[in-house]
Amino acid sequence: MANSTLTTPPTRKREPWHLSAPPSHRPNIFLATVRNLLHRHWTFEVGAALLLFVLLVLVLTPWIAPHDPANQDLANRLAGPSADHWLGTDHLGRDVLSRLMWGGRFSVTIAGITLVICVVSGTILGALAGRRGGWIDEVVMRTVDVLVCFPDVVIALFLIALFGTGYGTLIAALSIAGWTPFARLMRGLALEINAKEYIEAAEILGSPKWFILFRHVIPNALPPVAAMSFLRFGHKLITVGALSYLSLGVQPPDSDWGAMLLDAQPYMERAPWVGILPGAAIFITALSVTMIGQGLDVQKKRRTTARTTGPSGAPAEEPASRTAIEEGEAL
Amino acid sequence: MLIFLIRRTLVLVITLLIVSVLAFLIPYAGEGDPARKILRARVNDPALDQSQVDALTKELGLDRPIYEQYFEWLGNTMTGDFGFSYTSRVPVSEMVAPALSVSISLALAALLLALVFALPLGIVAATRRGGKIDNVITFLSQSAVSAPEYWVGPVLVLIFAKHLGWLPSGGWSGLAYIVMPALALSLRPMGYFTQVTRAAMTEVLAAPYITAARSRGLSFPKTLARHGMRNSMLPVMTLFSFWFAGLLGGSVVIEVIFNIPGMGRLLYTSVLNNDVPVIQGGMMWILTLAVVINTITDLLYGVLNPAIRVTHG
């Protein structure tokens, strides 16, 4: 922990090093992030409000869903919105609103699980590639070169041909190529961070390699990685829906937004809301995270030019400046 | 450059070997006798005669060691021979070629449509950075990126085919049939292209040579055309070919919705029918093309932008 005294501001009254309490002087990445969220970009605000709303509804579903999503009422098929069924009923007389709520829990959870797998593996592999270089870099980046151009849906079809459908196949299909953008971004950031003085300082102080990686490199790359995570989440949500729409994703009796869209296809003309609402749910959720991600990205860019000192006045470990969009998150 | 080429070719070969092993293993995955599975797919009769199974095992050489079978299969594959489809008894290559050409036209139509809208929007947004127009365009591009094509597609069908009756709701036999699927497919790339154009253009506009050109008295539109466009198009080009490779097999949903006989639908139906030779052939073709297109893009990128050539090794 000796290296943390390095970040003590020179203007501070000097205490004997063994009496200083390192944690309080360390720029706290979490606090810094929260503080920076206070200077928000408008797309971030709108997106965050939308996402909070969606997540709140999905979390509270067991308590607030008006009906049992599987409860059929064949006498009341494809009914329009009413006081009892706010968003109408589907082809089996099931309440669309309740089905949207329960289905969303599947869609969002699966997209979330794959996202976590991709972020963690991509960040660690990318950081290793950027820090260590050599054959690790070569192997990781050549793998990225190849996997990045395989469409998720094609990978999913391949895996289904091999192993059949199921949640495991679904999550694997979305993760196999999904980590590559994070690895690419993280490697670039790591290369940039490698050149910083605080890395040199940590190396001179003899910090172990894993410590430098997890204490200095990854934390300073987090803002762009966070921005990209939000952007990728929307992409994953859409792909999960696509696979369910092809009846290769979430399997009956479970149902998600994509599966609801599929069910509604034959009734598009008679009851358009049944086929429009689940898509709208995917759209709004994907839009909210896209707005958050881009808001973070823009704000990040602004900050890197403005910020010279960290919270508590200490000279910050200057984070890497690359942003997710420049890095081709559009991929 | 040469080193780069050799290296990427090596990567391509390794990738294809791995993919080919996986593709070869498809009939062996899961439980059950592969010959039984193949026969079941062919005759669609749950009660199979064991003598038939044995005959097929012998005929296909399934009783030989697996590596021997693999190398024979790989040899045939190299010459483009993936065998016959279980369901239609047509050679796989004769199914893949037309499907691929359909998917190529669909992907090109969608991506060109996306470019036509995205380039002007991205440039306008970059020149009006931070203004109202920029905010509107940013929001539109974010919406486009978040719109699932399997939602936009059916809604388009509902409006233009069912209610207005202007366009056919599916099929593939003329120019009118390409409009709706291309439109539905173009939205997400359109959003991405707009964002990348805006980002690239913003960066270019801040460059000293733009100021220099302006101070020499060159009008702003001319500066844009001569210096701005040329220098900001590289990222867009990369993204274009990336999407092109992705859409060749990745436009499954749209091809299924609009009943288009493309590569995506071919792969999808073959997976549903467990038509192993078609899955194998289709996968090998799609994944090879994706890697080849990406390699060419990276190569072109190096040629067009000498500044990065060094780092590309």
Boltz contact constraints between the chains, C-beta under 6 A:
constraints:
  - contact:
      token1: [A, 142]
      token2: [B, 11]
      max_distance: 6.0
  - contact:
      token1: [A, 146]
      token2: [B, 15]
      max_distance: 6.0
  - contact:
      token1: [A, 146]
      token2: [B, 291]
      max_distance: 6.0
  - contact:
      token1: [A, 149]
      token2: [B, 245]
      max_distance: 6.0
  - contact:
      token1: [A, 149]
      token2: [B, 290]
      max_distance: 6.0
  - contact:
      token1: [A, 149]
      token2: [B, 294]
      max_distance: 6.0
  - contact:
      token1: [A, 150]
      token2: [B, 290]
      max_distance: 6.0
  - contact:
      token1: [A, 151]
      token2: [B, 246]
      max_distance: 6.0
  - contact:
      token1: [A, 151]
      token2: [B, 249]
      max_distance: 6.0
  - contact:
      token1: [A, 151]
      token2: [B, 250]
      max_distance: 6.0
  - contact:
      token1: [A, 153]
      token2: [B, 250]
      max_distance: 6.0
  - contact:
      token1: [A, 153]
      token2: [B, 252]
      max_distance: 6.0
  - contact:
      token1: [A, 154]
      token2: [B, 249]
      max_distance: 6.0
  - contact:
      token1: [A, 154]
      token2: [B, 250]
      max_distance: 6.0
  - contact:
      token1: [A, 154]
      token2: [B, 286]
      max_distance: 6.0
  - contact:
      token1: [A, 157]
      token2: [B, 267]
      max_distance: 6.0
  - contact:
      token1: [A, 157]
      token2: [B, 271]
      max_distance: 6.0
  - contact:
      token1: [A, 158]
      token2: [B, 283]
      max_distance: 6.0
  - contact:
      token1: [A, 160]
      token2: [B, 271]
      max_distance: 6.0
  - contact:
      token1: [A, 161]
      token2: [B, 26]
      max_distance: 6.0
  - contact:
      token1: [A, 161]
      token2: [B, 271]
      max_distance: 6.0
  - contact:
      token1: [A, 161]
      token2: [B, 279]
      max_distance: 6.0
  - contact:
      token1: [A, 162]
      token2: [B, 26]
      max_distance: 6.0
  - contact:
      token1: [A, 162]
      token2: [B, 29]
      max_distance: 6.0
  - contact:
      token1: [A, 234]
      token2: [B, 146]
      max_distance: 6.0
  - contact:
      token1: [A, 238]
      token2: [B, 148]
      max_distance: 6.0
  - contact:
      token1: [A, 241]
      token2: [B, 148]
      max_distance: 6.0
  - contact:
      token1: [A, 242]
      token2: [B, 150]
      max_distance: 6.0
  - contact:
      token1: [A, 242]
      token2: [B, 253]
      max_distance: 6.0
  - contact:
      token1: [A, 245]
      token2: [B, 150]
      max_distance: 6.0
  - contact:
      token1: [A, 268]
      token2: [B, 154]
      max_distance: 6.0
  - contact:
      token1: [A, 268]
      token2: [B, 158]
      max_distance: 6.0
  - contact:
      token1: [A, 269]
      token2: [B, 162]
      max_distance: 6.0
  - contact:
      token1: [A, 275]
      token2: [B, 154]
      max_distance: 6.0
  - contact:
      token1: [A, 279]
      token2: [B, 151]
      max_distance: 6.0
  - contact:
      token1: [A, 282]
      token2: [B, 148]
      max_distance: 6.0
  - contact:
      token1: [A, 283]
      token2: [B, 146]
      max_distance: 6.0
  - contact:
      token1: [A, 283]
      token2: [B, 147]
      max_distance: 6.0
  - contact:
      token1: [A, 286]
      token2: [B, 146]
      max_distance: 6.0
  - contact:
      token1: [A, 287]
      token2: [B, 143]
      max_distance: 6.0
  - contact:
      token1: [A, 287]
      token2: [B, 146]
      max_distance: 6.0
  - contact:
      token1: [A, 290]
      token2: [B, 142]
      max_distance: 6.0
  - contact:
      token1: [A, 290]
      token2: [B, 145]
      max_distance: 6.0
  - contact:
      token1: [A, 290]
      token2: [B, 146]
      max_distance: 6.0
  - contact:
      token1: [A, 291]
      token2: [B, 142]
      max_distance: 6.0
  - contact:
      token1: [A, 325]
      token2: [B, 199]
      max_distance: 6.0
  - contact:
      token1: [A, 330]
      token2: [B, 192]
      max_distance: 6.0
  - contact:
      token1: [A, 330]
      token2: [B, 195]
      max_distance: 6.0
  - contact:
      token1: [A, 330]
      token2: [B, 196]
      max_distance: 6.0
  - contact:
      token1: [A, 330]
      token2: [B, 239]
      max_distance: 6.0
  - contact:
      token1: [A, 331]
      token2: [B, 242]
      max_distance: 6.0
